[in-house]
Amino acid sequence: MRIADLAPAIAPGLMAVIISVAATATLQANEAPPAPANWRETKCAMYTDIRAEVLKSIPREDIGADFIKAEEDYIAGGCRGRAYACPTTETQLQYANAVSLRVMSGGLSGTFLPYGCPGGPKTPAAQ
């Protein structure tokens, strides 16, 4: 028996296997991997580390005690809930922007961060 003689008998079954594998691979490629069970802790640790790095270049006293306390309260709460570290000075805004860019470059969403002001931004609009 030649291989060519087996092709018609094998082809339908082989084609079904190929289609099944291809469909499964396509489905898996379109699904996001599940987040680890401790994803919030991982994100909080990343934010805390990045924050510490940025604080090396911008002194805490230049940022202000209330702003720093709002961040520290957010971290102490496990980076949960809505916190309002509201940038009201140019230095606070510079600091918040630096942390935000680094956090987002690391793969986190900007909505994870505690930066925001009740009722909207408080810093002067750029002209």
C-alpha positions in Angstrom: 0.0 0.0 0.0 1.3 3.4 -0.9 1.0 6.6 1.2 -0.9 8.2 -1.6 -3.6 5.5 -1.3 -4.0 6.3 2.5 -4.4 10.1 2.0 -8.2 10.0 1.2 -8.8 8.0 4.3 -6.6 10.0 6.6 -7.4 13.5 5.2 -10.9 14.0 6.7 -9.7 13.0 10.2 -6.5 15.0 10.0 -8.4 18.0 8.8 -10.7 17.8 11.8 -7.8 17.7 14.1 -6.1 20.7 12.4 -9.3 22.7 12.6 -9.8 21.9 16.3 -6.2 22.8 17.2 -6.4 26.0 15.2 -9.7 27.1 16.8 -8.3 26.4 20.3 -5.1 28.3 19.6 -7.1 31.3 18.3 -9.4 31.3 21.3 -6.5 31.1 23.7 -4.6 33.9 21.9 -7.6 36.2 22.3 -8.1 35.6 26.0 -6.2 37.7 28.6 -4.3 35.6 31.1 -5.9 35.5 34.5 -4.6 37.9 37.0 -2.7 36.3 39.9 -4.6 35.8 43.1 -2.5 38.5 44.8 -2.7 41.0 41.9 -3.8 43.9 44.0 -0.9 43.3 46.4 1.5 43.1 43.4 0.2 46.4 42.1 0.4 48.0 45.5 4.0 46.9 45.9 4.9 48.2 42.5 3.3 51.6 43.2 5.1 51.7 46.6 8.5 51.0 45.0 8.0 53.5 42.2 6.8 56.1 44.7 10.0 55.6 46.8 12.1 56.1 43.7 10.4 59.3 42.7 10.7 60.6 46.3 14.5 60.4 46.0 14.3 63.2 43.4 11.5 65.4 44.9 11.8 66.0 48.7 8.8 65.1 50.7 8.7 68.5 52.3 8.4 70.1 48.8 5.4 67.9 48.2 3.6 68.6 51.4 2.4 66.6 54.4 -1.3 66.3 53.5 -0.5 65.0 50.0 2.1 62.5 51.4 -0.4 61.4 54.1 -3.1 60.8 51.6 -0.8 58.5 49.7 0.4 56.7 52.8 -3.2 56.1 53.9 -3.9 54.6 50.5 -0.9 52.3 50.9 -1.8 51.4 54.5 -5.3 50.4 53.2 -3.7 47.9 50.8 -4.2 50.3 47.8 -8.0 49.8 48.0 -10.8 52.2 47.7 -10.8 55.7 46.5 -8.2 57.9 47.9 -7.7 61.6 47.1 -4.1 62.7 47.0 -5.1 66.0 45.3 -2.3 67.8 43.6 -2.8 71.5 44.2 0.8 72.8 43.6 3.1 72.5 40.6 5.5 70.3 42.6 2.6 67.9 43.6 1.5 67.8 40.0 5.1 67.1 38.8 5.4 64.3 41.4 2.1 62.8 40.6 2.8 62.9 36.9 6.2 61.2 37.4 4.8 58.4 39.5 1.8 58.0 37.1 4.0 57.6 34.0 6.3 55.1 35.7 3.4 53.1 37.0 1.7 53.0 33.7 4.9 52.1 31.9 5.1 49.1 34.3 1.7 47.9 33.0 -0.7 49.3 35.6 -3.7 51.4 34.9 -3.8 55.1 35.8 -7.1 54.5 37.6 -5.3 52.4 40.2 -3.5 55.5 41.5 -4.8 57.7 44.4 -4.4 60.9 42.5 -7.5 62.9 42.1 -9.5 65.7 43.7 -13.0 65.6 44.9 -14.9 67.6 42.3 -12.1 67.6 39.8 -8.7 69.2 39.3 -7.5 72.0 41.5 -4.4 73.1 39.7 -4.4 76.1 37.5 -5.1 75.3 33.8 -2.2 75.5 31.4 -2.3 78.5 29.2 
